[in-house]
Amino acid sequence: MKNGSLTSTILGLMLTLILLSSGLATFAIINLSYSLGDARAINASGSLRMQSYRLMFYANSGSDEAEQKIEEFEKTLYSEALKRSTVWYSPNALAEQYQLVIDKWQLMKSYIQDENSRLYAASLKDFVDTIDLLVLETEQHAAFKLKMLAASQIFGLGLMLFIAFLAVRFTKNKVVKPLKQMMDSANTISKGNFDIQMPRTEYVELTSLSHALESTAKELSALYCDLESQVEDKTLALTRANNELTLLYDNLVILHSGILDIKTLKKVLNQLSKHEPNTFLRLVIAQDKEDKQVIETDIGWPHTPSNQIQYPLIFEDYKLGYLEVISEAPNHPLFGNFAIMIARSIVIFNAGEQKQQLALMEERGVIARELHDSLGQILSFLKIQVNLLSKGLDSACRSPRVEGQIAEINEGVNTAYVQLRELLSTFRLTMSDPNLSHALEVMLEQLRSQSKLSISLDYTLPLQLLGAHQHIHVLQLTREATLNAIKHSQAKHIKIVCFKSSESDVTISISDDGVGIEKLKERDQHFGIGIMHERASRLSGIVEFGSNDEGGTTVTLTFPPQQKPA
């Protein structure tokens, strides 16, 4: 449908009403203007009747007064009021009647001028009847014009009312209803509902307004949906961030609530795996030349991994390994923060372990000083006194039995002094580094400087496998076994191997190529063997002594990692 203009339509209706009312007013004015002389014409024609009767008295007088009356009669007869009976808009019957009156007047005038009153009197009734017919025609013509005026006004008023009715109906159907629908749509939009149905009209203005409102509703709907989507996305992001923070906090509590062992690391790794489904995770801890400690989640690690992503375990200057991830949509911030948290926890745990080791070493140093200052001095004094006693005995007092007892006392004092020195050496053993591999290297380097034997270390234990108290006992037991091999095995080479023999055990072996286990058993009551058994029991493990196939002895310590001391 071709759109029209509402303003043009309304303007057309207004112009129609204006033209109709103007036409009616113009017609009424013209009608009234043509009716202005009707009353005078009726009065003038009535006056002719009266004057006709008066002239009958002057018909036979012959006086000048008769001529005067004739002039008055003609003045009235030919007046402008009666001459209007002959104009173009006057009916023919009126014009003919007026002309008939004039013609009969000429006859009546001749009777008066001839002073023939008898003929004038005889013709007077017919003349007056003719004048009455003129009055009647004049009145009918005036009444006709008034009827036309009334009919035109009634018709015009009815037509105007009809047009006004059409205009109101048109306005209601074509303007008010669409505008009301638009107002309802606007109210609907204000309530947040943008699913509206706009009215369809054939007018440009309303169509433009409808299209504008509909376009605005669509834009608002799109904007509202976009804002809802953004709010939903932000809510999801905040919820996810909150869940991630909760996960990191809970795992941080777990990491710092006890011993940072493999079990603890696996627990937090499993929690991260539950938070990120369809993701493979594993923790690889490696430092310096130590073997990698790989901790996997309960779901395992694929046999043919691909697209791995590594998040380094770095905290300050410490590089401790990496967190390895396989995921189609990796959560980089979460994995990166998790790796930083693990690295930080390991560094803090190592620092705590180091402090614990330093405290133990300081305590042992204090004990060593006390032993040196007390028992050491007493044993030295006893050794001097035994020597003085041996030299001070005269020959009368000497006997084989006395000499034997003095020799036993001297040997006992020497043995006690040697044991004290060994004990002091053990107590003075220090660890300045929480790394057991480094501590073993430092200890073996001191022993290498005291012997010509070749001593090698093969250390493949992961960094976080052993606790601080275990470091101390392993270091001391290894030193004890190595010292025994240096002193008693007559070996040329000593090899120390530290490795994880199973999922639940750690093995430390000290092998030499010396005289073998039989010579060692002869010295089974030596104080060092007992100390090693005692240290093994403190590690919840066992120490065993065996022969090598190529000769020599192997001391094997087997114990579970990360166990509290008995």
C-alpha positions as CSV (number, residue, x, y, z in Angstrom):
1,M,0.0,0.0,0.0
2,K,1.3,3.4,-0.9
3,N,1.8,5.6,2.1
4,G,0.0,9.0,2.3
5,S,0.6,12.0,4.4
6,L,-1.5,12.3,7.6
7,T,-0.9,16.0,7.8
8,S,-2.2,16.4,4.2
9,T,-5.3,14.3,5.0
10,I,-6.0,16.4,8.1
11,L,-5.3,19.6,6.2
12,G,-7.7,18.4,3.4
13,L,-10.4,17.7,6.0
14,M,-9.9,21.1,7.6
15,L,-9.9,22.9,4.2
16,T,-13.1,21.0,3.3
17,L,-14.8,22.2,6.5
18,I,-13.5,25.7,6.1
19,L,-14.6,25.9,2.4
20,L,-18.0,24.4,3.2
21,S,-18.6,26.8,6.1
22,S,-17.3,29.7,4.0
23,G,-19.6,28.7,1.1
24,L,-22.6,28.5,3.4
25,A,-21.7,31.9,4.9
26,T,-21.2,33.4,1.5
27,F,-24.5,31.9,0.2
28,A,-26.3,33.3,3.2
29,I,-24.8,36.7,2.8
30,I,-25.7,36.8,-0.9
31,N,-29.2,35.6,-0.1
32,L,-29.6,38.2,2.5
33,S,-28.3,40.9,0.3
34,Y,-30.8,40.0,-2.3
35,S,-33.5,39.9,0.3
36,L,-32.8,43.4,1.7
37,G,-35.4,45.1,-0.6
38,D,-38.1,42.5,-0.2
39,A,-39.8,44.3,2.7
40,R,-39.7,47.6,0.9
41,A,-41.1,46.0,-2.2
42,I,-44.0,44.5,-0.2
43,N,-44.6,47.8,1.5
44,A,-44.4,49.7,-1.8
45,S,-46.9,47.3,-3.5
46,G,-49.2,47.6,-0.5
47,S,-48.9,51.4,-0.7
48,L,-50.1,51.2,-4.3
49,R,-53.4,49.7,-3.2
50,M,-54.0,52.5,-0.8
51,Q,-53.0,55.2,-3.2
52,S,-55.3,53.6,-5.9
53,Y,-58.3,54.1,-3.6
54,R,-57.2,57.7,-2.8
55,L,-56.9,58.6,-6.5
56,M,-60.6,57.7,-7.0
57,F,-61.5,60.9,-5.1
58,Y,-59.4,62.9,-7.5
59,A,-60.6,61.3,-10.7
60,N,-63.2,64.0,-11.5
61,S,-61.7,67.0,-9.7
62,G,-59.3,68.2,-12.4
63,S,-57.3,69.9,-9.8
64,D,-53.5,70.2,-9.6
65,E,-53.7,68.0,-6.5
66,A,-54.7,65.0,-8.7
67,E,-51.5,65.4,-10.8
68,Q,-49.5,65.4,-7.6
69,K,-51.1,62.2,-6.4
70,I,-50.4,60.7,-9.8
71,E,-46.7,61.6,-9.4
72,E,-46.6,60.1,-6.0
73,F,-48.3,56.9,-7.3
74,E,-45.8,56.6,-10.2
75,K,-42.9,57.4,-7.8
76,T,-43.9,54.4,-5.8
77,L,-44.7,52.3,-8.8
78,Y,-41.3,52.9,-10.4
79,S,-39.3,52.9,-7.2
80,E,-36.1,50.8,-6.8
81,A,-37.9,48.4,-4.5
82,L,-40.4,47.4,-7.2
83,K,-38.0,47.6,-10.1
84,R,-36.1,44.7,-8.5
85,S,-39.0,42.6,-9.7
86,T,-37.6,42.8,-13.2
87,V,-34.0,41.8,-12.5
88,W,-32.5,38.6,-13.7
89,Y,-32.8,36.6,-10.5
90,S,-36.5,37.5,-10.1
91,P,-39.0,34.9,-11.2
92,N,-40.9,35.5,-14.5
93,A,-44.2,35.5,-12.8
94,L,-43.2,38.4,-10.6
95,A,-41.8,40.4,-13.5
96,E,-44.9,39.7,-15.6
97,Q,-47.2,40.7,-12.7
98,Y,-45.2,43.9,-12.2
99,Q,-45.4,44.7,-15.9
100,L,-49.2,44.0,-15.8
101,V,-49.6,46.5,-13.0
102,I,-47.7,49.1,-15.0
103,D,-49.8,48.4,-18.0
104,K,-53.1,48.7,-16.1
105,W,-51.8,51.8,-14.4
106,Q,-51.5,53.5,-17.7
107,L,-55.2,52.8,-18.3
108,M,-56.1,53.9,-14.8
109,K,-54.0,57.1,-15.3
110,S,-55.8,57.9,-18.4
111,Y,-59.1,57.7,-16.6
112,I,-58.0,60.1,-14.0
113,Q,-56.6,62.5,-16.5
114,D,-59.9,62.3,-18.5
115,E,-61.7,62.8,-15.2
116,N,-63.8,59.8,-16.0
117,S,-64.5,58.7,-12.5
118,R,-67.1,56.2,-13.5
119,L,-64.6,54.1,-15.6
120,Y,-61.9,54.5,-12.9
121,A,-64.3,53.2,-10.3
122,A,-65.3,50.3,-12.5
123,S,-61.7,49.3,-13.2
124,L,-60.4,50.0,-9.7
125,K,-61.2,46.5,-8.3
126,D,-59.4,44.8,-11.1
127,F,-56.4,47.1,-10.7
128,V,-56.3,46.5,-7.0
129,D,-56.5,42.7,-7.5
130,T,-53.6,43.0,-9.9
131,I,-51.6,44.9,-7.3
132,D,-52.6,42.2,-4.7
133,L,-51.2,39.6,-7.0
134,L,-48.0,41.6,-7.3
135,V,-47.8,41.8,-3.5
136,L,-48.5,38.0,-3.3
137,E,-45.8,37.3,-5.9
138,T,-43.3,39.5,-4.0
139,E,-44.1,37.8,-0.7
140,Q,-43.8,34.4,-2.3
141,H,-40.4,35.3,-3.8
142,A,-39.2,36.6,-0.5
143,A,-40.4,33.5,1.3
144,F,-38.7,31.3,-1.4
145,K,-35.4,33.0,-0.7
146,L,-35.8,32.5,3.0
147,K,-36.6,28.9,2.4
148,M,-33.6,28.5,0.2
149,L,-31.4,30.1,2.9
150,A,-32.9,27.8,5.6
151,A,-32.5,24.7,3.4
152,S,-28.9,25.6,2.5
153,Q,-28.0,26.2,6.2
154,I,-29.6,22.9,7.2
155,F,-27.9,21.0,4.4
156,G,-24.6,22.7,5.1
157,L,-24.9,22.0,8.8
158,G,-25.8,18.4,8.1
159,L,-22.9,18.1,5.7
160,M,-20.5,19.7,8.2
161,L,-21.7,17.3,10.9
162,F,-21.3,14.4,8.6
163,I,-17.8,15.5,7.6
164,A,-17.0,16.1,11.3
165,F,-18.2,12.6,12.1
166,L,-16.0,11.2,9.4
167,A,-13.1,13.2,10.7
168,V,-13.6,12.0,14.3
169,R,-14.0,8.4,13.1
170,F,-11.0,8.8,10.9
171,T,-9.0,10.4,13.7
172,K,-10.0,7.6,16.1
173,N,-9.2,4.7,13.8
174,K,-6.2,6.1,11.9
175,V,-4.6,8.3,14.5
176,V,-5.8,7.7,18.1
177,K,-5.6,3.9,17.9
178,P,-2.1,3.7,16.4
179,L,-0.9,6.3,18.9
180,K,-2.5,4.4,21.8
181,Q,-0.8,1.2,20.6
182,M,2.5,3.1,20.4
183,M,1.9,4.4,24.0
184,D,1.2,0.9,25.2
185,S,4.4,-0.3,23.4
186,A,6.3,2.5,25.0
187,N,5.0,1.4,28.5
188,T,5.9,-2.2,27.6
189,I,9.4,-1.1,26.7
190,S,9.7,0.9,30.0
191,K,9.0,-2.3,31.9
192,G,11.9,-4.1,30.2
193,N,9.8,-6.1,27.6
194,F,11.1,-5.3,24.1
195,D,8.9,-7.9,22.3
196,I,6.3,-5.5,20.9
197,Q,4.0,-5.4,17.9
198,M,3.9,-1.9,16.3
199,P,0.7,-0.8,14.4
200,R,0.8,-0.7,10.6
201,T,-0.6,2.5,9.0
202,E,-0.8,4.0,5.6
203,Y,0.5,7.4,6.7
204,V,4.1,8.5,6.5
205,E,4.3,10.2,9.8
206,L,2.8,7.4,11.9
207,T,4.8,4.8,9.9
208,S,8.0,6.8,10.6
209,L,7.2,7.1,14.2
210,S,6.3,3.4,14.4
211,H,9.5,2.4,12.7
212,A,11.5,4.7,14.9
213,L,10.0,3.2,18.1
214,E,10.3,-0.3,16.7
215,S,14.0,0.3,15.8
216,T,14.6,1.8,19.2
217,A,13.0,-1.2,20.9
218,K,15.2,-3.6,18.8
219,E,18.3,-1.6,19.7
220,L,17.3,-1.5,23.4
221,S,16.6,-5.2,23.2
222,A,20.0,-5.9,21.7
223,L,21.7,-3.6,24.2
224,Y,19.7,-5.2,27.1
225,C,20.6,-8.7,26.0
226,D,24.2,-7.6,25.6
227,L,24.2,-6.1,29.0
228,E,22.5,-9.2,30.4
229,S,25.1,-11.3,28.7
230,Q,27.9,-9.1,30.1
231,V,26.4,-9.3,33.6
232,E,26.1,-13.1,33.2
233,D,29.7,-13.4,32.0
234,K,31.0,-11.1,34.8
235,T,29.0,-13.1,37.3
236,L,30.4,-16.4,35.9
237,A,33.9,-14.9,35.9
238,L,33.5,-13.6,39.5
239,T,32.1,-17.0,40.5
240,R,34.9,-18.8,38.8
241,A,37.5,-16.4,40.3
242,N,36.0,-16.9,43.7
243,N,36.1,-20.7,43.3
244,E,39.7,-20.5,42.1
245,L,40.6,-18.3,45.1
246,T,38.9,-20.7,47.4
247,L,40.7,-23.6,45.8
248,L,44.1,-21.8,46.1
249,Y,43.4,-20.9,49.7
250,D,42.3,-24.4,50.7
251,N,45.3,-25.9,49.0
252,L,47.6,-23.3,50.6
253,V,46.2,-24.3,54.0
254,I,46.9,-27.9,53.2
255,L,50.4,-27.2,52.0
256,H,51.3,-25.3,55.2
257,S,49.4,-27.4,57.7
258,G,51.9,-30.2,58.0
259,I,54.8,-32.0,56.2
260,L,55.2,-31.1,52.6
261,D,55.5,-34.6,51.3
262,I,54.5,-36.4,48.1
263,K,51.2,-37.3,49.6
264,T,50.3,-33.7,50.4
265,L,51.4,-32.5,46.9
266,K,49.3,-35.3,45.3
267,K,46.3,-34.3,47.4
268,V,46.4,-30.6,46.2
269,L,47.1,-31.8,42.7
270,N,43.9,-34.0,42.8
271,Q,41.9,-31.1,44.0
272,L,43.1,-29.0,41.1
273,S,42.2,-31.8,38.8
274,K,38.7,-32.0,40.1
275,H,38.3,-28.2,39.6
276,E,39.5,-28.5,36.0
277,P,37.8,-31.5,34.5
278,N,39.1,-33.1,31.3
279,T,42.6,-32.0,32.2
280,F,45.7,-34.1,32.8
281,L,48.1,-32.7,35.5
282,R,51.4,-33.8,36.9
283,L,54.0,-32.1,39.0
284,V,57.7,-32.5,38.1
285,I,60.1,-31.5,40.9
286,A,63.7,-31.2,39.9
287,Q,66.6,-29.2,41.2
288,D,70.2,-29.1,40.2
289,K,71.3,-32.7,39.2
290,E,68.8,-34.6,41.2
291,D,66.4,-37.0,39.6
292,K,63.0,-35.7,38.7
293,Q,60.2,-36.4,41.2
294,V,57.0,-36.9,39.1
295,I,53.7,-36.6,41.0
296,E,50.6,-37.5,39.0
297,T,46.9,-37.2,39.8
298,D,44.7,-40.2,40.4
299,I,43.5,-40.1,36.7
300,G,47.1,-40.7,35.6
301,W,49.0,-39.3,32.6
302,P,48.4,-40.3,29.0
303,H,50.9,-42.7,27.4
304,T,51.3,-40.5,24.3
305,P,50.9,-37.0,25.6
306,S,50.6,-34.0,23.2
307,N,50.3,-30.3,23.5
308,Q,51.7,-30.2,27.0
309,I,52.0,-26.8,28.7
310,Q,54.6,-26.3,31.4
311,Y,54.2,-23.7,34.2
312,P,57.6,-23.3,35.9
313,L,57.8,-23.6,39.7
314,I,59.7,-20.4,40.3
315,F,59.8,-18.3,43.4
316,E,62.2,-15.5,43.7
317,D,65.6,-17.0,42.6
318,Y,64.5,-20.7,43.1
319,K,63.7,-22.9,40.2
320,L,62.2,-26.1,41.5
321,G,60.6,-27.8,38.4
322,Y,57.3,-27.3,36.6
323,L,53.6,-28.0,36.5
324,E,52.8,-29.9,33.3
325,V,49.2,-29.6,31.9
326,I,47.4,-31.1,29.0
327,S,44.1,-29.4,28.4
328,E,42.0,-28.2,25.4
329,A,41.2,-24.9,27.1
330,P,43.9,-24.4,29.8
331,N,43.2,-21.9,32.5
332,H,46.5,-20.1,32.3
333,P,46.1,-17.7,35.3
334,L,44.9,-20.5,37.6
335,F,47.7,-22.9,36.6
336,G,50.3,-20.2,36.8
337,N,49.2,-19.1,40.3
338,F,49.0,-22.8,41.4
339,A,52.6,-23.3,40.2
340,I,53.7,-20.2,42.0
341,M,51.9,-21.4,45.2
342,I,53.6,-24.8,45.0
343,A,57.0,-23.2,44.5
344,R,56.5,-20.8,47.4
345,S,55.3,-23.6,49.7
346,I,58.4,-25.7,48.8
347,V,60.7,-22.8,49.4
348,I,59.0,-21.9,52.7
349,F,59.1,-25.6,53.7
350,N,62.8,-25.9,52.8
351,A,63.5,-22.8,54.8
352,G,61.6,-24.3,57.8
353,E,63.5,-27.6,57.3
354,Q,66.8,-25.7,57.2
355,K,65.9,-23.8,60.4
356,Q,65.1,-27.1,62.0
357,Q,68.4,-28.6,60.9
358,L,70.3,-25.6,62.1
359,A,68.5,-25.8,65.4
360,L,69.4,-29.5,65.7
361,M,73.0,-28.8,64.7
362,E,73.2,-25.9,67.2
363,E,71.9,-28.1,69.9
364,R,74.3,-30.9,69.0
365,G,77.1,-28.4,69.0
366,V,76.2,-27.3,72.5
367,I,76.2,-30.9,73.6
368,A,79.5,-31.5,71.9
369,R,81.1,-28.6,73.7
370,E,79.7,-29.7,77.0
371,L,81.0,-33.3,76.4
372,H,84.4,-31.9,75.4
373,D,84.6,-29.6,78.4
374,S,83.5,-32.2,80.9
375,L,84.0,-35.9,79.9
376,G,86.9,-35.0,77.6
377,Q,88.9,-33.3,80.4
378,I,88.0,-36.1,82.8
379,L,89.2,-38.8,80.4
380,S,92.4,-36.8,79.7
381,F,93.0,-36.5,83.4
382,L,92.3,-40.2,84.0
383,K,94.7,-41.1,81.2
384,I,97.4,-38.9,82.7
385,Q,96.8,-40.4,86.2
386,V,97.0,-43.9,84.8
387,N,100.3,-43.2,83.2
388,L,101.6,-41.5,86.4
389,L,100.3,-44.5,88.4
390,S,102.1,-46.9,86.1
391,K,105.4,-45.0,86.4
392,G,105.1,-44.4,90.1
393,L,104.7,-48.0,91.2
394,D,107.8,-49.5,92.7
395,S,109.0,-52.9,91.8
396,A,107.7,-54.4,95.0
397,C,104.2,-53.5,94.0
398,R,104.4,-54.6,90.4
399,S,103.0,-58.0,89.5
400,P,101.6,-59.5,86.4
401,R,98.1,-59.1,87.8
402,V,98.7,-55.4,88.6
403,E,100.3,-54.8,85.2
404,G,97.3,-56.4,83.5
405,Q,94.8,-54.3,85.5
406,I,96.7,-51.1,84.7
407,A,96.8,-52.1,81.0
408,E,93.0,-52.8,81.0
409,I,92.4,-49.5,82.7
410,N,94.6,-47.7,80.2
411,E,92.9,-49.4,77.3
412,G,89.5,-48.6,78.7
413,V,90.4,-45.0,79.1
414,N,91.8,-44.9,75.6
415,T,88.7,-46.6,74.2
416,A,86.4,-44.2,76.0
417,Y,88.4,-41.3,74.7
418,V,88.2,-42.6,71.1
419,Q,84.5,-43.1,71.5
420,L,84.1,-39.6,72.9
421,R,86.1,-38.2,69.9
422,E,83.8,-40.1,67.5
423,L,80.8,-38.8,69.3
424,L,82.1,-35.3,69.2
425,S,82.8,-35.6,65.5
426,T,79.2,-36.8,65.0
427,F,77.7,-34.0,67.0
428,R,79.8,-31.4,65.2
429,L,78.6,-32.6,61.8
430,T,76.8,-29.6,60.3
431,M,74.3,-29.0,57.5
432,S,74.1,-25.5,56.1
433,D,71.9,-26.6,53.2
434,P,68.5,-28.3,53.2
435,N,69.7,-30.2,50.2
436,L,70.9,-33.7,51.4
437,S,72.9,-34.2,48.2
438,H,75.0,-31.1,48.9
439,A,75.4,-32.0,52.6
440,L,76.7,-35.5,51.7
441,E,79.1,-34.0,49.2
442,V,80.5,-31.6,51.8
443,M,80.8,-34.4,54.3
444,L,82.6,-36.7,51.9
445,E,84.9,-33.9,50.8
446,Q,86.1,-33.6,54.4
447,L,86.7,-37.4,54.5
448,R,88.5,-37.4,51.2
449,S,90.9,-34.9,52.6
450,Q,91.6,-37.3,55.5
451,S,92.2,-40.4,53.4
452,K,93.6,-41.5,50.1
453,L,90.6,-43.7,49.3
454,S,88.4,-42.9,46.2
455,I,84.9,-42.0,47.5
456,S,82.1,-41.5,45.0
457,L,78.4,-40.5,45.5
458,D,75.5,-41.5,43.2
459,Y,72.5,-39.5,44.5
460,T,69.1,-39.8,42.7
461,L,66.6,-39.0,45.4
462,P,64.0,-36.2,44.7
463,L,64.4,-33.0,46.5
464,Q,61.3,-33.1,48.7
465,L,61.4,-36.8,49.5
466,L,63.1,-36.6,52.9
467,G,62.5,-34.5,56.0
468,A,64.9,-32.4,58.0
469,H,65.3,-35.0,60.8
470,Q,65.8,-37.7,58.2
471,H,68.6,-35.7,56.6
472,I,70.5,-35.6,59.9
473,H,70.2,-39.3,60.6
474,V,71.1,-40.3,57.0
475,L,74.1,-38.0,57.0
476,Q,75.4,-39.3,60.3
477,L,74.8,-42.9,59.4
478,T,76.5,-42.5,56.0
479,R,79.4,-40.8,57.7
480,E,79.6,-43.6,60.3
481,A,79.6,-46.3,57.7
482,T,82.1,-44.5,55.5
483,L,84.5,-43.9,58.4
484,N,84.3,-47.6,59.4
485,A,85.1,-48.5,55.8
486,I,88.0,-46.1,55.7
487,K,89.4,-47.4,59.0
488,H,88.8,-51.1,58.9
489,S,88.0,-52.3,55.3
490,Q,91.5,-51.7,53.8
491,A,89.5,-50.7,50.6
492,K,90.7,-48.6,47.7
493,H,87.3,-47.4,46.6
494,I,84.0,-46.6,48.5
495,K,80.8,-46.0,46.6
496,I,77.7,-44.4,48.1
497,V,74.4,-44.8,46.3
498,C,71.2,-43.0,47.3
499,F,68.0,-44.1,45.4
500,K,64.3,-44.8,45.8
501,S,64.1,-48.6,45.8
502,S,60.2,-48.7,45.8
503,E,57.2,-46.5,46.2
504,S,57.4,-46.7,49.9
505,D,61.1,-47.1,50.7
506,V,64.4,-45.2,50.2
507,T,67.7,-47.1,50.1
508,I,71.2,-45.8,51.1
509,S,74.1,-48.2,50.3
510,I,77.7,-47.8,51.2
511,S,79.9,-50.3,49.3
512,D,83.7,-50.9,49.5
513,D,86.2,-53.3,47.9
514,G,88.0,-54.2,51.1
515,V,88.6,-57.3,53.3
516,G,84.9,-58.3,53.5
517,I,82.1,-58.9,56.0
518,E,83.9,-61.5,58.1
519,K,86.5,-59.0,59.4
520,L,83.6,-56.6,60.0
521,K,81.7,-59.2,62.1
522,E,84.7,-59.6,64.3
523,R,84.2,-56.0,65.2
524,D,80.4,-56.4,65.6
525,Q,80.6,-55.2,69.1
526,H,82.2,-52.0,68.0
527,F,80.4,-49.0,69.1
528,G,79.8,-47.7,65.5
529,I,77.7,-50.7,64.5
530,G,75.3,-50.2,67.4
531,I,75.0,-46.5,66.7
532,M,74.1,-47.3,63.1
533,H,71.4,-49.7,64.2
534,E,70.0,-47.1,66.6
535,R,69.9,-44.4,63.9
536,A,68.2,-46.8,61.5
537,S,65.5,-47.5,64.1
538,R,65.0,-43.8,64.5
539,L,64.3,-43.6,60.8
540,S,61.8,-46.5,61.1
541,G,64.1,-48.5,59.0
542,I,66.7,-51.2,59.1
543,V,70.5,-51.4,58.4
544,E,72.0,-54.5,56.9
545,F,75.6,-55.7,56.3
546,G,76.4,-58.0,53.4
547,S,79.2,-59.1,51.2
548,N,79.8,-58.0,47.6
549,D,80.2,-60.5,44.8
550,E,83.6,-58.9,43.9
551,G,84.6,-58.7,47.5
552,G,84.2,-56.1,50.1
553,T,81.2,-55.1,52.3
554,T,77.9,-53.3,51.6
555,V,76.1,-51.4,54.3
556,T,72.4,-51.0,53.3
557,L,70.0,-48.6,55.0
558,T,66.3,-49.0,54.0
559,F,63.6,-46.7,55.5
560,P,60.3,-45.0,54.5
561,P,60.6,-41.4,53.6
562,Q,58.8,-38.5,55.4
563,Q,58.3,-40.5,58.7
564,K,58.3,-38.9,62.1
565,P,61.2,-40.2,64.2
566,A,60.4,-43.0,66.6
